[in-house]
Amino acid sequence: MAEQKNYITPEGYAALEKEFQYLIKVDRPEVVRVVSWAAGNGDRSENGDYIYGKKRLRQIDGRIRFLTKRMDAAEIVYSNTQTNTEKVYFGAWVTLFNLGDDSEMTIRIVGQDELDPTQGYISWVSPMAKALLAKNLGDTIRVVTPGADTEYEIIDIRYE
């Protein structure tokens, strides 16, 4: 099975890179320092600093490997260069009017590594994003999820 593309915004890629650099330059060296100090204190089997430090190093190294793979597979999408601003594509900010309860919401379609529902960031593979992609300003979409079946009208699309 082909691996799914890792589309990401420039901001999302920068966040991954920032976390990667922090882990490599700050967090990991500090934990290595603590583990080295703890190892010099004798019996390692009951040394909490040593045991916790080794566990934390494994977690950091795992996260570094994950970030490396995600950044290597990343395909940065510069949405601010989008020319057809009447259609919804990756990176778009979309304002929707809920036809069921007359409410509005604004979401942004982003990569899987950028999810943040509190900011309105939804993954491009989510049911909502799939319903929106390639739709036009003024179109009505229907989003079916396990908890609801809702219709929305696209009232604004912008790229920043």
Residue frames as a rotation matrix with the C-alpha (Angstrom) as fourth column:
MET 1
0.581 0.814 0.000 0.00
0.814 -0.581 0.000 0.00
0.000 0.000 -1.000 0.00
ALA 2
-0.145 -0.625 0.767 1.37
0.560 -0.691 -0.458 3.42
0.816 0.363 0.450 -0.94
GLU 3
-0.457 -0.089 -0.885 2.11
0.849 -0.338 -0.405 5.75
-0.263 -0.937 0.230 1.93
GLN 4
0.622 0.763 0.172 -0.22
0.782 -0.616 -0.095 8.74
0.034 0.194 -0.980 2.17
LYS 5
-0.081 -0.635 0.768 1.33
0.488 -0.697 -0.525 12.08
0.869 0.333 0.366 1.32
ASN 6
-0.022 -0.010 -1.000 2.29
0.966 -0.258 -0.018 14.27
-0.258 -0.966 0.016 4.25
TYR 7
0.042 0.133 0.990 0.93
0.522 -0.848 0.092 17.60
0.852 0.513 -0.105 3.06
ILE 8
0.098 -0.084 -0.992 1.78
0.956 -0.271 0.117 20.38
-0.278 -0.959 0.054 5.48
THR 9
0.928 0.187 0.323 1.63
0.265 -0.939 -0.217 24.17
0.263 0.287 -0.921 5.62
PRO 10
0.044 -0.955 0.294 4.86
0.132 -0.286 -0.949 26.16
0.990 0.081 0.113 5.96
GLU 11
0.051 0.041 0.998 3.81
-0.872 -0.486 0.065 27.06
0.487 -0.873 0.011 9.51
GLY 12
0.909 0.346 0.232 3.23
-0.414 0.812 0.410 23.41
-0.047 -0.469 0.882 10.34
TYR 13
0.626 -0.755 -0.197 6.61
0.460 0.561 -0.688 22.41
0.630 0.340 0.698 8.97
ALA 14
-0.125 -0.669 0.733 8.27
-0.310 -0.675 -0.669 25.18
0.942 -0.311 -0.123 10.97
ALA 15
0.441 0.360 0.822 6.59
-0.886 0.024 0.464 23.86
0.147 -0.933 0.330 14.14
LEU 16
0.986 -0.135 -0.096 7.90
0.139 0.990 0.035 20.33
0.090 -0.048 0.995 13.48
GLU 17
0.268 -0.947 0.179 11.37
0.395 -0.062 -0.917 21.72
0.879 0.317 0.357 12.82
LYS 18
0.023 -0.206 0.978 11.25
-0.688 -0.713 -0.134 23.83
0.725 -0.670 -0.158 16.00
GLU 19
0.796 0.314 0.518 10.28
-0.597 0.551 0.583 20.82
-0.102 -0.773 0.626 18.12
PHE 20
0.837 -0.531 -0.131 12.99
0.421 0.778 -0.466 18.71
0.349 0.335 0.875 16.44
GLN 21
0.039 -0.863 0.503 15.66
0.058 -0.501 -0.863 21.34
0.998 0.063 0.030 17.12
TYR 22
0.272 0.132 0.953 14.53
-0.878 -0.372 0.302 21.71
0.394 -0.919 0.015 20.74
LEU 23
0.974 0.137 0.183 14.73
-0.201 0.893 0.402 17.97
-0.108 -0.429 0.897 21.32
ILE 24
0.625 -0.781 0.012 18.18
0.578 0.452 -0.680 17.70
0.525 0.432 0.733 19.69
LYS 25
-0.127 -0.780 0.613 19.78
0.194 -0.626 -0.755 20.82
0.973 0.023 0.230 21.14
VAL 26
-0.261 0.093 0.961 18.10
-0.789 -0.594 -0.157 21.30
0.556 -0.799 0.228 24.53
ASP 27
0.583 0.680 0.445 16.01
-0.809 0.433 0.398 18.44
0.078 -0.592 0.802 25.87
ARG 28
0.872 -0.247 -0.424 18.15
0.146 0.956 -0.256 15.43
0.468 0.162 0.869 24.90
PRO 29
-0.122 -0.987 0.105 21.49
0.086 -0.116 -0.990 16.91
0.989 -0.112 0.099 26.03
GLU 30
-0.180 0.121 0.976 19.96
-0.891 -0.441 -0.109 17.84
0.417 -0.889 0.187 29.39
VAL 31
0.824 0.525 0.211 18.58
-0.566 0.757 0.326 14.32
0.011 -0.388 0.922 29.92
VAL 32
0.580 -0.706 -0.407 21.92
0.282 0.642 -0.713 12.80
0.765 0.299 0.571 28.86
ARG 33
-0.315 -0.699 0.641 23.63
-0.391 -0.520 -0.759 15.01
0.865 -0.490 -0.109 31.44
VAL 34
0.179 0.484 0.856 21.26
-0.981 0.026 0.190 13.86
0.070 -0.874 0.480 34.19
VAL 35
0.962 0.176 -0.207 21.62
-0.185 0.982 -0.025 10.18
0.199 0.063 0.978 33.21
SER 36
0.211 -0.964 -0.160 25.42
0.169 0.197 -0.966 10.47
0.963 0.177 0.204 33.19
TRP 37
-0.359 -0.279 0.891 25.38
-0.740 -0.497 -0.454 12.12
0.569 -0.822 -0.028 36.61
ALA 38
0.502 0.668 0.550 22.96
-0.863 0.433 0.262 9.47
-0.063 -0.606 0.793 37.96
ALA 39
0.814 -0.238 -0.530 25.02
-0.015 0.904 -0.428 6.62
0.581 0.356 0.732 36.51
GLY 40
-0.192 -0.974 0.122 28.00
-0.080 -0.108 -0.991 7.84
0.978 -0.200 -0.057 38.51
ASN 41
-0.073 0.250 0.966 26.04
-0.936 -0.352 0.020 7.55
0.345 -0.902 0.260 41.76
GLY 42
-0.736 -0.330 0.591 26.43
-0.572 0.770 -0.283 3.80
-0.362 -0.546 -0.755 42.06
ASP 43
-0.715 0.447 0.537 23.64
0.384 0.894 -0.233 1.19
-0.584 0.039 -0.810 42.04
ARG 44
-0.905 0.339 -0.257 21.55
-0.414 -0.567 0.712 1.85
0.096 0.750 0.654 38.95
SER 45
-0.670 0.667 -0.326 18.80
0.482 0.725 0.493 -0.66
0.565 0.174 -0.807 39.78
GLU 46
0.123 0.730 -0.673 17.31
0.989 -0.147 0.021 1.62
-0.084 -0.668 -0.740 42.44
ASN 47
-0.721 -0.457 -0.520 18.44
0.396 -0.888 0.233 4.96
-0.568 -0.038 0.822 41.04
GLY 48
0.254 0.967 0.026 15.27
0.630 -0.145 -0.763 6.85
-0.734 0.210 -0.646 40.10
ASP 49
0.337 -0.191 -0.922 17.09
-0.495 -0.869 -0.001 9.59
-0.801 0.457 -0.388 38.19
TYR 50
-0.728 -0.680 -0.088 18.90
-0.470 0.401 0.786 6.98
-0.500 0.613 -0.612 36.11
ILE 51
-0.615 0.551 0.564 15.84
0.602 0.790 -0.115 4.81
-0.509 0.269 -0.818 35.44
TYR 52
0.469 0.823 -0.320 13.57
0.422 -0.527 -0.738 7.75
-0.776 0.211 -0.595 34.61
GLY 53
0.089 -0.526 -0.846 16.31
-0.590 -0.712 0.380 9.40
-0.802 0.465 -0.374 32.54
LYS 54
-0.878 -0.413 0.244 16.85
-0.092 0.644 0.760 6.29
-0.471 0.644 -0.603 30.42
LYS 55
-0.193 0.899 0.394 13.09
0.824 0.366 -0.433 6.01
-0.533 0.241 -0.811 29.86
ARG 56
0.554 0.375 -0.743 12.89
0.056 -0.908 -0.416 9.70
-0.831 0.188 -0.524 28.93
LEU 57
-0.419 -0.776 -0.472 15.81
-0.548 -0.199 0.813 9.27
-0.724 0.599 -0.342 26.50
ARG 58
-0.776 0.199 0.598 13.93
0.490 0.788 0.374 6.45
-0.396 0.583 -0.709 24.74
GLN 59
0.305 0.949 -0.085 10.86
0.726 -0.289 -0.624 8.70
-0.617 0.129 -0.776 24.48
ILE 60
0.337 -0.260 -0.905 12.88
-0.362 -0.923 0.131 11.60
-0.869 0.283 -0.405 23.10
ASP 61
-0.729 -0.684 -0.027 14.71
-0.320 0.306 0.896 9.37
-0.605 0.662 -0.442 20.61
GLY 62
-0.441 0.668 0.599 11.39
0.781 0.615 -0.110 7.90
-0.442 0.419 -0.793 19.45
ARG 63
0.580 0.673 -0.458 9.93
0.399 -0.725 -0.561 11.37
-0.710 0.143 -0.690 18.95
ILE 64
-0.073 -0.702 -0.709 13.06
-0.544 -0.568 0.618 12.48
-0.836 0.430 -0.340 17.06
ARG 65
-0.859 -0.210 0.467 12.73
0.201 0.701 0.684 9.46
-0.471 0.682 -0.560 14.73
PHE 66
0.025 0.965 0.261 9.03
0.869 0.108 -0.483 10.23
-0.494 0.239 -0.836 14.20
LEU 67
0.562 0.166 -0.810 9.68
-0.025 -0.976 -0.217 13.91
-0.827 0.142 -0.545 13.46
THR 68
-0.493 -0.825 -0.276 12.52
-0.402 -0.066 0.913 13.02
-0.771 0.562 -0.299 11.09
LYS 69
-0.700 0.294 0.651 10.26
0.614 0.713 0.339 10.67
-0.364 0.637 -0.679 9.11
ARG 70
0.371 0.924 -0.095 7.41
0.763 -0.361 -0.535 13.21
-0.529 0.126 -0.839 8.98
MET 71
0.373 -0.297 -0.879 9.71
-0.315 -0.932 0.181 16.04
-0.873 0.210 -0.441 7.86
ASP 72
-0.727 -0.676 0.119 11.41
-0.160 0.334 0.929 13.82
-0.668 0.656 -0.351 5.25
ALA 73
-0.566 0.594 0.571 7.99
0.804 0.551 0.223 12.88
-0.183 0.585 -0.790 3.82
ALA 74
0.012 0.627 -0.779 6.58
0.381 -0.723 -0.576 16.41
-0.924 -0.290 -0.248 4.07
GLU 75
-0.428 -0.006 0.904 5.27
0.869 -0.279 0.410 18.14
0.249 0.960 0.124 1.01
ILE 76
-0.580 0.146 -0.801 4.94
0.405 -0.802 -0.439 21.81
-0.707 -0.579 0.406 1.90
VAL 77
-0.079 0.663 0.744 1.92
0.966 -0.133 0.222 23.48
0.246 0.737 -0.630 0.33
TYR 78
-0.890 -0.249 -0.381 2.09
0.326 -0.933 -0.152 27.26
-0.318 -0.260 0.912 -0.01
SER 79
-0.099 0.974 0.205 -1.61
0.960 0.148 -0.236 28.15
-0.261 0.174 -0.950 0.03
ASN 80
0.204 0.179 -0.962 -0.97
0.178 -0.973 -0.144 31.90
-0.963 -0.142 -0.230 -0.24
THR 81
-0.766 -0.474 -0.435 0.04
-0.352 -0.257 0.900 31.33
-0.538 0.842 0.030 -3.88
GLN 82
-0.409 0.704 0.581 -3.36
0.696 0.652 -0.300 29.81
-0.590 0.282 -0.757 -4.72
THR 83
-0.995 0.009 -0.095 -4.79
-0.071 -0.738 0.671 31.46
-0.064 0.675 0.735 -7.82
ASN 84
-0.381 0.918 -0.112 -8.30
0.056 0.144 0.988 29.99
0.923 0.370 -0.107 -7.84
THR 85
-0.984 -0.099 0.150 -9.51
-0.126 -0.213 -0.969 31.52
0.128 -0.972 0.197 -4.59
GLU 86
-0.158 0.987 0.025 -13.14
-0.955 -0.159 0.249 30.65
0.249 0.015 0.968 -5.32
LYS 87
0.504 0.271 -0.820 -12.43
-0.200 0.960 0.195 26.95
0.840 0.066 0.538 -4.59
VAL 88
0.724 -0.213 0.656 -11.46
-0.655 0.084 0.751 25.17
-0.215 -0.973 -0.079 -1.39
TYR 89
0.479 -0.670 -0.567 -8.00
-0.036 0.630 -0.776 23.62
0.877 0.392 0.278 -1.43
PHE 90
0.329 -0.476 -0.815 -5.42
0.898 0.425 0.115 22.60
0.292 -0.770 0.568 1.16
GLY 91
-0.682 -0.681 -0.266 -4.51
0.730 -0.613 -0.303 25.49
0.043 -0.400 0.915 3.45
ALA 92
-0.417 0.595 0.688 -7.73
0.135 -0.707 0.694 27.41
0.899 0.382 0.215 2.90
TRP 93
-0.922 0.367 -0.120 -9.56
0.032 -0.239 -0.971 29.22
-0.385 -0.899 0.209 5.65
VAL 94
-0.658 0.752 0.038 -13.24
0.232 0.154 0.961 28.41
0.716 0.641 -0.275 5.08
THR 95
-0.830 0.514 0.218 -16.20
-0.450 -0.385 -0.806 30.06
-0.330 -0.767 0.550 6.78
LEU 96
-0.790 0.573 -0.218 -19.28
0.329 0.697 0.638 27.86
0.517 0.432 -0.739 6.87
PHE 97
-0.489 0.760 0.429 -22.89
-0.864 -0.491 -0.115 28.63
0.123 -0.427 0.896 7.65
ASN 98
-0.972 0.189 0.142 -24.60
0.136 0.937 -0.321 25.72
-0.193 -0.292 -0.937 9.41
LEU 99
-0.637 0.770 -0.029 -28.01
-0.379 -0.281 0.882 25.37
0.671 0.572 0.471 7.74
GLY 100
-0.173 0.568 -0.805 -29.33
0.597 0.710 0.372 23.36
0.783 -0.416 -0.462 10.70
ASP 101
0.238 0.246 -0.940 -28.76
0.961 -0.198 0.192 25.81
-0.139 -0.949 -0.284 13.53
ASP 102
0.814 0.144 0.563 -27.95
0.370 -0.876 -0.310 29.10
0.448 0.461 -0.766 11.70
SER 103
0.719 -0.649 -0.251 -24.44
0.027 -0.335 0.942 29.30
-0.695 -0.684 -0.223 13.19
GLU 104
0.804 -0.556 -0.213 -21.13
-0.367 -0.181 -0.912 30.13
0.469 0.811 -0.349 11.55
MET 105
0.684 -0.706 0.181 -17.70
0.099 0.336 0.937 28.60
-0.723 -0.623 0.300 11.99
THR 106
0.668 -0.582 -0.463 -14.33
-0.712 -0.319 -0.626 29.11
0.217 0.748 -0.627 10.39
ILE 107
0.738 -0.451 0.501 -11.91
0.127 0.823 0.554 26.25
-0.663 -0.345 0.665 9.84
ARG 108
0.238 -0.720 -0.652 -8.58
-0.953 -0.304 -0.013 25.77
-0.189 0.624 -0.758 8.12
ILE 109
0.998 0.056 -0.020 -7.65
-0.060 0.955 -0.290 22.65
0.002 0.291 0.957 6.17
VAL 110
0.282 -0.948 0.150 -4.17
-0.959 -0.275 0.065 21.58
-0.021 -0.162 -0.987 7.26
GLY 111
-0.202 -0.493 -0.846 -1.88
-0.477 0.804 -0.355 18.55
0.856 0.332 -0.397 7.43
GLN 112
0.564 0.470 -0.680 -2.29
0.216 0.710 0.670 15.69
0.797 -0.524 0.299 9.87
ASP 113
-0.229 -0.743 -0.629 0.62
0.891 0.100 -0.443 16.93
0.392 -0.662 0.639 11.99
GLU 114
-0.887 -0.139 0.441 -1.08
0.072 -0.984 -0.165 20.32
0.457 -0.114 0.882 12.48
LEU 115
-0.043 0.975 -0.220 -4.44
0.542 0.208 0.814 19.35
0.839 -0.084 -0.537 13.96
ASP 116
-0.946 -0.114 -0.303 -5.76
0.321 -0.445 -0.836 21.77
-0.039 -0.888 0.458 16.51
PRO 117
-0.208 0.961 0.182 -9.56
0.854 0.088 0.512 21.80
0.476 0.262 -0.839 16.81
THR 118
0.189 0.273 -0.943 -9.38
0.803 -0.596 -0.011 24.67
-0.565 -0.755 -0.332 19.31
GLN 119
-0.528 -0.442 -0.725 -7.89
-0.072 -0.827 0.557 26.84
-0.846 0.346 0.405 16.53
GLY 120
0.536 0.787 -0.304 -10.25
-0.464 -0.027 -0.885 25.44
-0.705 0.616 0.351 13.88
TYR 121
-0.311 -0.714 -0.627 -7.46
-0.948 0.187 0.257 23.45
-0.066 0.674 -0.736 12.19
ILE 122
0.578 0.525 0.625 -8.80
-0.426 0.847 -0.318 20.23
-0.696 -0.083 0.713 10.66
SER 123
-0.438 -0.777 0.453 -6.95
-0.063 0.529 0.846 17.53
-0.897 0.342 -0.281 8.77
TRP 124
-0.407 0.213 -0.888 -7.30
-0.896 -0.281 0.343 17.34
-0.177 0.936 0.306 5.01
VAL 125
-0.816 0.113 -0.567 -8.33
-0.125 0.924 0.363 13.68
0.565 0.367 -0.739 5.43
SER 126
-0.819 0.573 0.030 -11.19
0.012 0.069 -0.998 14.42
-0.573 -0.817 -0.063 7.87
PRO 127
-0.258 0.808 0.530 -14.81
0.925 0.364 -0.105 13.95
-0.278 0.463 -0.842 6.72
MET 128
0.561 0.465 -0.685 -15.36
0.336 -0.884 -0.324 17.73
-0.757 -0.049 -0.652 6.86
ALA 129
-0.179 -0.724 -0.666 -12.30
-0.465 -0.534 0.706 18.53
-0.867 0.436 -0.241 4.75
LYS 130
-0.824 -0.106 0.556 -13.09
0.349 0.678 0.647 15.79
-0.446 0.727 -0.522 2.24
ALA 131
0.162 0.963 0.213 -16.57
0.903 -0.058 -0.427 17.26
-0.399 0.262 -0.879 1.80
LEU 132
0.614 0.083 -0.785 -15.08
0.069 -0.996 -0.052 20.74
-0.786 -0.022 -0.617 1.28
LEU 133
-0.387 -0.921 -0.041 -12.12
0.056 -0.067 0.996 20.09
-0.921 0.383 0.078 -1.04
ALA 134
-0.917 -0.113 0.382 -12.63
0.388 -0.039 0.921 21.44
-0.089 0.993 0.080 -4.59
LYS 135
0.125 0.992 -0.013 -15.98
0.984 -0.125 -0.126 23.01
-0.127 0.003 -0.992 -3.68
ASN 136
-0.449 -0.203 0.870 -16.82
0.552 -0.828 0.092 26.58
0.702 0.522 0.484 -4.68
LEU 137
-0.976 0.178 -0.126 -17.84
-0.041 -0.719 -0.694 29.66
-0.214 -0.672 0.709 -2.76
GLY 138
-0.366 0.920 -0.138 -21.61
-0.929 -0.370 -0.002 29.44
-0.053 0.127 0.990 -2.27
ASP 139
-0.346 0.211 -0.914 -21.77
-0.282 0.906 0.316 25.63
0.895 0.368 -0.254 -2.55
THR 140
0.405 0.486 0.775 -23.70
-0.913 0.171 0.370 23.60
0.047 -0.857 0.513 -0.01
ILE 141
-0.491 -0.592 -0.639 -22.02
-0.471 0.798 -0.377 20.55
0.733 0.116 -0.671 1.43
ARG 142
0.740 0.656 0.146 -23.28
-0.529 0.434 0.729 17.69
0.415 -0.617 0.668 3.55
VAL 143
-0.441 -0.895 0.068 -21.01
-0.694 0.291 -0.659 16.26
0.570 -0.338 -0.749 6.23
VAL 144
0.718 0.634 -0.286 -21.87
-0.357 0.689 0.630 12.83
0.597 -0.351 0.722 7.56
THR 145
-0.530 -0.820 0.218 -20.12
-0.622 0.201 -0.756 11.79
0.576 -0.537 -0.616 10.76
PRO 146
-0.659 0.274 -0.700 -21.02
0.458 0.885 -0.085 9.10
0.596 -0.377 -0.709 13.30
GLY 147
-0.665 0.359 -0.655 -22.63
0.615 -0.235 -0.753 11.75
-0.425 -0.903 -0.064 15.51
ALA 148
0.002 0.656 -0.755 -24.38
-0.059 -0.754 -0.655 13.98
-0.998 0.046 0.037 12.98
ASP 149
-0.256 0.032 0.966 -25.54
0.958 0.145 0.249 14.64
-0.132 0.989 -0.068 9.45
THR 150
0.184 0.215 -0.959 -25.14
0.388 -0.912 -0.130 18.38
-0.903 -0.349 -0.251 8.85
GLU 151
0.353 -0.035 0.935 -25.42
0.914 -0.199 -0.353 20.71
0.198 0.979 -0.039 5.86
TYR 152
0.017 -0.461 -0.887 -23.28
0.456 -0.786 0.417 23.82
-0.890 -0.412 0.197 5.48
GLU 153
0.892 0.117 0.437 -23.03
0.441 -0.434 -0.786 26.63
0.098 0.893 -0.438 2.97
ILE 154
-0.145 -0.986 -0.083 -19.55
0.974 -0.157 0.162 27.91
-0.173 -0.057 0.983 2.07
ILE 155
0.833 0.552 -0.041 -19.76
0.545 -0.830 -0.117 31.65
-0.099 0.075 -0.992 2.67
ASP 156
0.750 -0.645 -0.146 -16.06
-0.656 -0.754 -0.033 32.61
-0.088 0.120 -0.989 2.58
ILE 157
0.746 -0.654 0.129 -12.80
0.663 0.746 -0.052 31.14
-0.062 0.124 0.990 1.33
ARG 158
0.845 -0.534 0.037 -9.47
-0.521 -0.837 -0.169 32.83
0.121 0.123 -0.985 1.91
TYR 159
0.621 -0.760 -0.189 -5.82
0.701 0.647 -0.301 31.98
0.351 0.054 0.935 1.59
GLU 160
0.934 -0.324 0.150 -3.21
-0.356 -0.829 0.431 33.65
-0.015 -0.456 -0.890 3.78
